[in-house]
Amino acid sequence: MKKKATTAAIIIGTALSVSLPVYGAQWKQDSTGWWYEQDNGSYPAGGWELISGNWYYFNGSGYMQTGWIESNGEWYYCAPTGEMLHDTTQTIDGVSYTFQSSGAWLQQETAPAVSITKEQAEQWFYATYAIIANETGWNQEYFVSTPEKYAGDARTRLEMAWGITDRASADSTINWILTSGHRSGFQEEMGLLFYMGYLNGTEQQIEEQYKDNEFVKDMLLAYKRGGEGAIDGWDYCRAMQVLRECYLAEYYTETEMLDQMLSAAKTIQARFVSWDDMAESYMRGYEYWNNSPDKYKTRKNLYKKLKQETSFYAVDWNLPLGKAW
């Protein structure tokens, strides 16, 4: 499952032939939400950013977040206009909350209660890798069944696709996907282009400059819109899939699988704003891994079909994820 070495050469070799201008920092908005374009054309993504004296939180796709934010074990609250609250006491949904100078909520009570069922959590988890499950041609039973029926099939597939043969290799592989994955290569390659100034133009300019190389155009635009987190969905969605298969292979117990899925799911929910947002990131990662815009188009069509013909994505994106098992 390693990335082809030719991708960097394709992107960098093509991009170096074009020079693009620099634009000033400014807030921008589209149908998904608000984001902030820096002087150099980049976007803050996947964390906090100090802008004009206020802290803002941006998900992995670069969109500003509002409401409750869980970060490094602390809870924060961003106003409807995005600014993080601090040094204040505010009434939110009829409850009084005090926020410290750091912005962290002074927890005198427990965090907002989580009230979901195990079935709801599993529905949410499945939706993260529904595209993968259905594109492979396997029947639905494989991914929702138990080890008693599919342990052998899961072990064979995990060894062939990932080199996973036991608990230790499962732990190592999942850790790699969640902490590095293919997005690390994407970040290095696109970071180099960013440093050299080839992402400074507008989206329209990039569209025009690279109209004859759809792959390069797609990758540059993906990075410009989503920053370093542009293909995070590719890794995180596959991590959810592999966790499920490791359970089927009996490398993890059901509780171990669900606990790890919950942790990854919370990261996914914090990084993206909707199923569409997550799926786009996943599909761009698939395109990156294959060096193929056609691969992106194939899975995009599948995603549209699944949304129209199944209930996989009917589960609320903002479901309050928590342990229910």
N, C-alpha and C positions, 0 to 999 in steps of 0.2 A: 504493500500500500504506500510505497514511498513515491515522492514527487519526481517527475521526469526532470533530468538536469538541463534539458533544452529550454525550459520555460524562461529562465533569466535571460538567456541569449536572445530569445524571440522578443521579449518585452523591451529589454535595454537596447538591443541592436536597432529596433525600429524606432523607438522613442528618441534616441540620440540625434536623429536627423531633423528634429523639429525644436524650435525655441519658442517659448510662450511667455507673455507678459505677466507682470505682477499686479495684483489688485488689493485694495485696502480691506481691513477687517470690517466685518459687518454681520448683523443678524439676518438670516434668511428663513423663509417659510415655504412649505409646499403642502400638499394634501395630507401628509403624514404628521407634520409638526414643524417645530422650530429647530434650527441648528445655527452654529456660529462659524463663519468662514474667517480664518486668520489672514494676516497680511500676505502670507506666502501661499494661500490657497488651500491649506490643510484644514482639517476639522478636528476639534477635540472629541474623543470618543472613549467610552468605557471607563468613565470616572469623573472626578471633580475638576472644575476649571474656574480659576479666578478671573472674572471679567468686570472691569470698571468698579472694582471694590466689592463685588458680590460673588458668592460661590454658586455655581450651577452644576447640576449633575447631567451628564450625557450618557446615553446607552451605547452599546457597542456599534450601533449604526450611526452614531453622532447626533441623535435627536435629544433635545432637552427634555428632562423628566420633571414631573411635578408630583406633589403628594408625598406619601411616606417612602423613604429610601433606606434600605438596610445596607450598610457599608462597614466592613471590617468588624462585625459584631455589634455595631451601634445603629440606632435608629435616628434618622434625620427627617426633616419635613421641608419640602420646597413649595413655596407659594404658587398660586396659579400662574403668576408671571415668571416663575422659575427660580427666584432668589431663595437661597437656603435661609431658614429662620435661625436666629441666634440671639442670645442675651434677651430673651423675652418669654412671656407666658401667653399662650394663645388657646382659645377654645376652638377645638376641631371636632366636628360632628357631635357637639354637645358635651365634650369632655375637655377638661383643662390640662394642658401639657406645658411643661417648663423646658426650655432649651438653653443649654449652657453656651459659653462664649465660643466653644468649638463647633456649636451647632447640634451636638449630640443631645438627644432627649434625656433629661434627668429622670431615669426610670424609677418611679416610686410604686408602680404597679407593673403587671406583666404586659408584654407587647400585645397589640390587637389580637383578640382571640381567633384561633383557626378552627373552623368548623366544616370539615369536609369528610367524605367517606373514602375508604380505601379504593372503592370502585371509581370514584371521581378522579382521584390522584392517578390511578393507572390509566384512565382515559386520557388525561393530560399528557402523561409520559408517552403513551403510544403515539399521540399526534405528532410528537417531535421527530419520530422516525417512520411515519406512515408512508412517506414518499419512497423511502428505501425498501420497506417491506413489500410494497406493491410493485415497484419497478423490477424487483428480482424475479417476479413470477411465482413466488411461493404463495400458498394459500394462507388465509388469515389465521388458520389454526396454529401454524408454526410459532408465530410470535405471541400467541395468547394461551398456548398450551403449557404443559408441565414436563419436567425432565423424564418422567416415566415413558413418554412416547417419543420424545425427540432428542434425548441425550446423545445418542450416537451420531445423528445428523448434525447436531450443533458442534460436537467435538471435531468432526471432519471439516466442517466449514470454517470454524475458527482457526484450525491449523493451516488450512490452505490459504485463507484470506489474510490472516494476521500473524501466523506463527505462534498462536496461543495453544499450549498443550497441557497446562496445569494452572493451579492457583497463582503461583509466582509470576508466570508469564502473563496471566490475565491482569494481575495488579500492575505490572510494569507497562503493559500496553495501554491500559486505560489511563494511567498516570501520564503517559506520553501524549495521548490524545488531548487530555484536559489541560495540560500545562504547556504544550508546545504544538503538537500536531502539524498539519500542513500549513497552517496559518503563519508559522514562524518563517518559513521560506518566502511566503507571499510578502510578509512584512519587511524582510531583508531586501528583496528585490524592488518593491515599490518604495521603500525608504531611500534606497539609492537614487532612484529617479526623482523623488521629492527633494533630496539634498542637492541634486544637480539642477533643479529648477524646472523640470519638465512636467510639473503638475500645477503650474501657476496660472494657467489660462482658465477661461470659462468652460463649462461643459459643452457649449456650442462649438467653441474653438477646437476642443479635443475631438468632438464628433467629426468635424470637417478635416482636421489634420490627419486622422487615422482611419478615414472612411474606407481605405483599401485594405485594412488589416483589422478585421472585426474582433479578433481575440485581444489584440493589444488595446484597442479602443475600449472594449468591455472591462478589461482589468484596470485601466487608468481611471475610467469613470467609477468603477466600483470602489477604488481606493479614495477617489476624490469625494464621493458621497458618504462612504462609511469609515474612512480612515483605516487605522491598523486593524480594526475589528470587522472589516468588510466581509471576510469569509469565515468568521468565527462559527457561524451556524453550521458550516460543513463539518467542523470537528465536533462540536457539541452534540449535534444530532446523531452522528455516528457513535459517539460515546454512549448515548442512551441505547442505541441498537446493540452494541457490543455487550453492554451490561446485561441486557435481556438474554442474549445468547449464552453468556457465561453462566447465567442461572440455569438455562436449559441444559447446558453441558455439565452441570453439577459442580462447577468451580466455586459458585457462591450459593448460599442459602437464599431463600426468598427475601428474608428480612435484610440480609446484607445487600442484595440487589436493590431493593426498594430504598434503603437508606442512602446508597450512593446515587441512585437516580434522583432522589429528592434534592440532594445537594447540587447536582448538575442542573436540574430543572429550575432551581431558584436562580442560578447564574444565567440560564437562558432567558428566564422571565425578566431579569434585571437588565439584560443587554439589549433586548428587542422590545418592540411596542405592540406587536401583533403576530398572528400566525403568518400573515403575508410578509412581514418584515423578516421573520426568522427564515421562512422558506426561500426568500430572495437571497439571503446570505448563504444558505446551504447550497443553493443551485449555482451561485457564482463560484463557490469553492469547488463544486463538482466540475465546472467549466475550467477552472484554474488547474486542477489536478490532471485533467485530460487534454489540456491545450486545445479545447474544442468548443466553439460557440454552439455547435449542433447538439452537444450533450446538454448544455443549459436549456436549449429550446425543448428538447425531448422531455426533460423532467418538469419544466414549467408547464407544458401541456398536461402532463400527468397530474400535477398539483391542481390545476384548474378542474380537471375531470373529477378528482377525488372530492374537491369542495362542492361540486355540483351534484355528484351522485352518491356520496356517502355522508355519514354524520361524524366523521373523524374530527373535523374542525369545528363542530358545534359546541364543544366544550369551551367554556369561557377562558379566554387568554389570561384574564386577571383573577383567575381562581386563587383564593388565598391558600397557597401550597403549605402543607404542614404534615407532620407524621400522623397517619390515621391507621396504623397497623400495630 
